[in-house]
C-alpha cells in the first residue's frame, strides 16, 4: 500500500524557483549598474565632492578638495603639468583676442600674457556709465565671452582677480577717498559677481579689489589720459604644478603666521 504524502510540505521546486528568481534580479541589477549614464554619474560624484568641500571650508589650508576639474574630467594635482597650464592660459588669451579683433575693440580691450597668468584690461566705458557700477548689457556680453573662454580651463585656474580703477577728476586735486574707493571696489565686485554666477571656477578662487585712482597708467591732465585710467582688469593665474599650495591655501597659511610655526 502506498504511503500518503504529508500535506503542506514544501516542494524542492519552490526553493529552486525562488533561487532562480533571486539570481535573475541580481543580474538585472548588475546590468542596470553597467549602463549608468556616465555624464549623470559624474555630476552626482561632483555634487558630493562639493558638499564635502563646503563642510571643511573652515579648516585652514583645506581649500575646496583634492581634485581639480579639467574639461569635465577629474584630474589629480600630481597629474597636472606646466604644459597643460600654459596651454590653458594661451587658449583663454586667444579666444578673448579673437573676439576683440572680430568686434574691432582693440582700443577698449587689451590682452597680455606672462608666465603663469593672463592679464585683460577693459576700458571703463565698456562695462559702466560714469560714476555708476551697474553693469551695461555690452559689458555682460563681453563677460559672457570671457566666461566661455575660462570655463573649459577652470580646473587649471588658481585665481581670478577683478581689479577696479578710477581716475583723478582734475589734475591738481585728488578724488574724495570714500567716493573713489567705493566706486572702484563696487565695479570690481559687480564683475566678480557676474562671473561667479557663470560657475566657471570655484567661488573661493574669485577675488575683487578696488584701487581707486592710485594705480594710474596715464596722467590726469587730459580727458584722454583720464579715460585710460578708468578701467577694470582681470588677472587670471594658473595653478603652479611645482607648488600645489593654491592661493586659498596661501591665505590660510599666511593667516596662521608664526603661531603655526611655534606649535
C-alpha positions in Angstrom: 0.0 0.0 0.0 1.4 3.4 -1.0 2.2 5.9 1.7 0.2 9.1 1.6 2.2 12.3 1.1 2.0 14.7 4.0 0.0 17.8 3.3 1.8 21.2 3.5 5.3 20.0 2.7 7.3 22.4 0.6 8.5 21.0 -2.8 12.1 21.4 -3.8 10.8 23.1 -6.9 9.6 26.0 -4.7 13.1 26.5 -3.3 14.7 26.2 -6.8 12.2 28.7 -8.2 13.0 31.3 -5.5 16.7 30.9 -6.1 16.3 31.4 -9.9 14.2 34.5 -9.3 16.8 36.0 -6.9 19.6 35.3 -9.5 17.6 37.0 -12.2 17.1 40.1 -10.1 20.8 40.1 -9.2 21.9 40.0 -12.9 19.3 42.7 -13.8 20.7 44.9 -11.1 24.3 44.3 -12.4 23.2 45.2 -15.9 21.5 48.4 -14.9 24.6 49.5 -13.0 26.8 48.8 -16.0 24.6 51.1 -18.2 24.5 54.2 -15.9 24.8 57.4 -17.9 28.4 58.4 -17.4 27.7 62.1 -17.5 25.0 61.9 -14.9 27.2 59.7 -12.7 30.0 62.3 -12.9 27.5 65.0 -11.9 26.5 63.0 -8.9 30.1 62.4 -7.8 30.9 66.1 -8.3 27.9 67.2 -6.2 29.2 65.0 -3.3 32.7 66.4 -3.6 31.4 70.0 -3.4 29.2 69.2 -0.3 32.3 67.6 1.4 34.4 70.7 0.4 31.8 73.1 1.8 31.7 71.2 5.1 35.5 71.6 5.5 35.8 75.3 4.4 36.5 76.3 8.0 39.7 74.3 8.1 42.8 76.4 7.4 44.5 75.3 4.2 41.8 72.9 3.2 40.8 74.6 0.0 38.0 73.0 -2.0 39.1 69.5 -2.3 41.9 67.3 -3.6 41.0 67.3 -7.3 40.6 69.9 -10.0 38.1 69.7 -12.8 39.6 69.8 -16.3 37.3 69.7 -19.3 34.6 67.8 -17.4 37.0 65.2 -16.0 38.7 65.0 -12.6 42.5 65.4 -12.7 44.6 64.8 -9.6 47.0 67.6 -8.7 50.0 65.3 -9.3 48.9 64.8 -12.9 48.8 68.5 -13.8 51.8 69.7 -15.9 53.2 73.1 -16.7 52.5 72.5 -20.3 48.8 71.9 -19.5 48.5 75.1 -17.5 50.4 77.2 -20.2 48.2 75.8 -22.9 45.0 76.5 -21.0 46.1 80.1 -20.4 47.0 80.6 -24.0 43.6 79.3 -25.1 41.9 81.8 -22.8 44.0 84.7 -24.2 43.5 83.6 -27.8 39.7 83.4 -27.5 39.4 86.9 -25.9 41.8 88.3 -28.5 39.8 86.7 -31.3 36.6 88.3 -30.0 38.4 91.7 -29.7 39.6 91.6 -33.2 36.3 90.5 -34.7 34.4 93.2 -33.0 37.0 96.0 -33.6 37.5 96.6 -29.9 41.3 96.7 -29.6 41.1 100.2 -28.2 38.7 99.1 -25.4 40.2 95.6 -24.6 43.8 94.6 -24.4 45.2 91.2 -23.5 48.7 90.3 -22.3 50.2 87.0 -21.2 53.1 86.2 -18.9 54.5 83.1 -17.3 51.6 81.6 -15.4 49.0 84.3 -16.0 46.8 86.2 -18.4 46.1 89.9 -17.9 43.0 91.5 -19.6 42.3 95.2 -19.4 38.8 96.7 -20.2 38.3 100.4 -20.6 35.7 101.6 -18.1 33.1 102.6 -20.7 32.8 99.0 -21.9 31.2 98.0 -18.6 29.8 101.1 -16.8 28.5 104.6 -17.3 30.1 107.5 -15.5 30.0 107.2 -11.7 27.9 104.0 -11.9 28.6 100.4 -11.0 25.6 98.9 -12.8 26.9 96.6 -15.5 25.9 97.5 -19.0 24.4 95.0 -21.4 27.5 95.5 -23.6 29.7 94.6 -20.6 27.6 91.5 -19.9 28.1 90.3 -23.5 31.9 90.7 -23.2 32.0 88.9 -19.8 30.0 86.1 -21.4 32.8 85.6 -23.9 35.4 85.7 -21.2 33.5 83.2 -19.0 33.1 80.9 -22.0 36.8 81.0 -22.6 37.7 80.3 -19.0 35.2 77.6 -18.1 36.7 74.7 -20.0 40.0 75.5 -18.3 38.5 76.2 -14.9 40.2 73.2 -13.2 43.7 74.7 -14.0 42.9 78.2 -12.7 44.3 79.1 -9.3 42.8 82.6 -9.0 40.7 85.1 -11.0 41.2 88.6 -9.7 39.0 91.5 -10.8 40.5 95.0 -10.2 38.7 98.2 -10.4 40.3 101.6 -11.1 39.1 105.2 -11.2 40.8 108.3 -12.4 41.5 111.6 -10.6 38.9 114.0 -11.8 41.3 117.0 -12.1 45.0 117.4 -12.4 45.6 119.2 -9.1 43.0 117.7 -6.7 42.6 114.1 -5.6 39.2 112.5 -5.5 37.1 112.2 -2.4 38.5 108.9 -0.8 35.2 107.5 0.1 33.6 108.0 -3.3 36.7 107.0 -5.1 37.3 103.8 -3.2 33.7 102.6 -3.1 33.2 103.2 -6.8 36.3 101.2 -7.8 35.5 98.4 -5.3 31.9 98.2 -6.3 32.8 97.9 -10.0 35.3 95.1 -9.3 32.7 93.3 -7.2 30.0 93.7 -9.8 32.2 92.0 -12.4 33.2 89.3 -9.9 29.5 88.5 -9.0 28.6 88.2 -12.7 31.4 85.8 -13.3 30.6 83.8 -10.2 27.1 83.3 -11.4 28.6 81.7 -14.5 30.1 79.0 -12.4 33.4 79.0 -14.2 35.7 78.4 -11.2 35.2 77.7 -7.5 33.9 80.9 -5.7 36.9 80.8 -3.3 39.2 81.4 -6.2 37.4 84.7 -7.2 38.8 87.9 -5.8 37.7 91.6 -6.3 39.9 94.6 -5.4 39.3 98.3 -5.7 42.3 100.5 -6.1 40.6 103.8 -6.6 42.7 106.4 -8.5 46.0 105.2 -7.1 47.4 102.9 -9.8 47.1 105.1 -12.9 48.5 104.1 -16.3 48.3 107.6 -17.7 48.2 111.2 -16.5 45.3 113.3 -15.2 45.7 116.3 -17.4 43.5 115.5 -20.4 40.2 113.6 -20.8 42.0 111.0 -23.0 44.5 110.3 -20.2 41.8 110.1 -17.6 39.8 107.7 -19.8 42.8 105.3 -19.9 42.9 105.3 -16.1 39.3 104.3 -15.7 39.3 100.6 -16.3 38.6 97.1 -14.9 41.3 94.5 -15.2 41.2 90.7 -14.9 44.3 88.8 -13.8 43.9 85.0 -14.4 46.6 83.0 -12.8 47.2 79.3 -13.4 48.0 76.5 -11.0 51.7 76.0 -10.3 52.4 72.2 -10.6 55.7 72.7 -8.8 53.9 74.2 -5.8 50.4 72.9 -5.3 49.6 75.3 -2.5 46.8 77.3 -4.0 46.0 81.0 -3.4 43.4 79.8 -0.9 45.9 77.6 0.9 48.3 80.5 1.0 45.7 82.7 2.6 45.2 80.3 5.5 48.9 79.7 5.8 49.5 83.5 6.0 46.6 83.9 8.4 48.2 81.5 10.8 51.6 83.2 10.6 54.2 82.5 13.2 51.6 80.9 15.6 51.5 77.8 13.5 55.3 77.6 13.3 55.6 77.8 17.1 53.4 74.8 17.8 
